[in-house]
Amino acid sequence: MQLASVAETQTLPRAIRRATAATCLLMMSLANGIGSAAAQSMFAPAITVNEDAITYFELDQREQFLRVLGIPGDPVKMAREALIDERLQRQAANTAGVSIPPEDVTVGLEEFAASGNLPLDEFTAALAEAGIAPETAQDFVASRLLWRQLIQSRFLSRARPTDDEIDRALGRSGTGGVRVLLSEIIIPVTPQTADQVSALAENLSQITSISAFSAEAERYSATDTRTRGGRMDWMPIGNLPPALQPVILGLGPGEVTTPIPLPNAVALFQLRDIEESGSLAPAYSAIEYAIYLIPGGRSPEALAKAAEVRARVDSCNDLYGVALGQPPEFLERVSQPPREIPRDIAIELAKLDAGEMSTALTRNNGQVLALLMLCGRTAELNENASREEVANALAQRRLAEFADSYLEQLRANALIVEK
């Protein structure tokens, strides 16, 4: 997570004053003994995570903090998700007896402020002028340090690569990486069908027959693979979303994953086969893709429009001509690290080569067809990297994957109540 650019940072105080007038008025009213009900409501629980409260004040502070940092996205949604995750992370750290000394938090704050070319005192002053308490930044940094320490203590021994794995990453071995042969069922979900789909997905997850799973894919799946019984081609395990990789590797042939929630859908995967491939399976630092929106969802007209675009387009650059004259939100082109890509998009990208498209996704509760195109993948490691650099990169990537999977497990087991 980065601070705003230098130019943006230099204008923070003026922007902060405009953005936080309401907060200042609230603080003034509290200082004058007025607005005690507002104070009480601000410090009332907005969310509880395993009975650990997140207050409205914390949410408001984190939202303002994200705005000051210039983090792209919806600060309201990001604040809620981040604070829930941090509560789970702190609870796990407390259970494991992991803690961070105060001096390490101070060093972390200094490094964080320096990433925006600000000394810590100026950074803290800018936040104070925005009505953001020092504890907000401290908690933000401390949570990340605490989670990193917990993940390292829990998983580092399992994340260290072997010499053979380093050789494969450097391209010095002919054994390469693991590849898998999967079948999929992707079932669309609407608010009206959520309970019905949930029950269906649970039943499908109990299937152990490859032929039976394929028959159900032809019946229920909404992806392009349904005509092949949900059967996907061989793919490197590294093409899959990082959080999904250990789930797939934990399956035996014929076994099916538990239902995996996606935006507007539920996914199930069956492992048909697994093998060590004969070529190098690179890790990727970034994946670039484009999404072109077509109104009409999965209607015949929208699918026909998608087929027309497919026939005209060979690369992501060609999509700009297709979207010419339409509102800018109809075409989005993104480059992201694999672990930051939304899961439904990542699953579809795993099936594609550069220049290929998918029409499996929808948006706006199924009212808009999302034509997805893979622009390209950027390899994380190169042949000039040293063994130490490769080993560190492999270990860090695995730690990130362990962290994602562990956090998902904590979320799945948590009691989260939003007021």
PyMOL commands that set and color helices and strands:
alter all, ss='L'
color gray80, all
select helices_A, chain A and resi 6-10+12-19+21-31+36-42+56-69+75-96+102-114+120-129+134-159+163-169+194-204+210-220+224-228+237-239+245-249+300-312+318-322+328-330+338-340+343-349+387-413
alter helices_A, ss='H'
color red, helices_A
select strands_A, chain A and resi 45-49+52-55+178-188+235-236+260-262+265-276+284-295+331-336+357-363+368-379+416-418
alter strands_A, ss='S'
color yellow, strands_A
deselect
rebuild
show_as cartoon
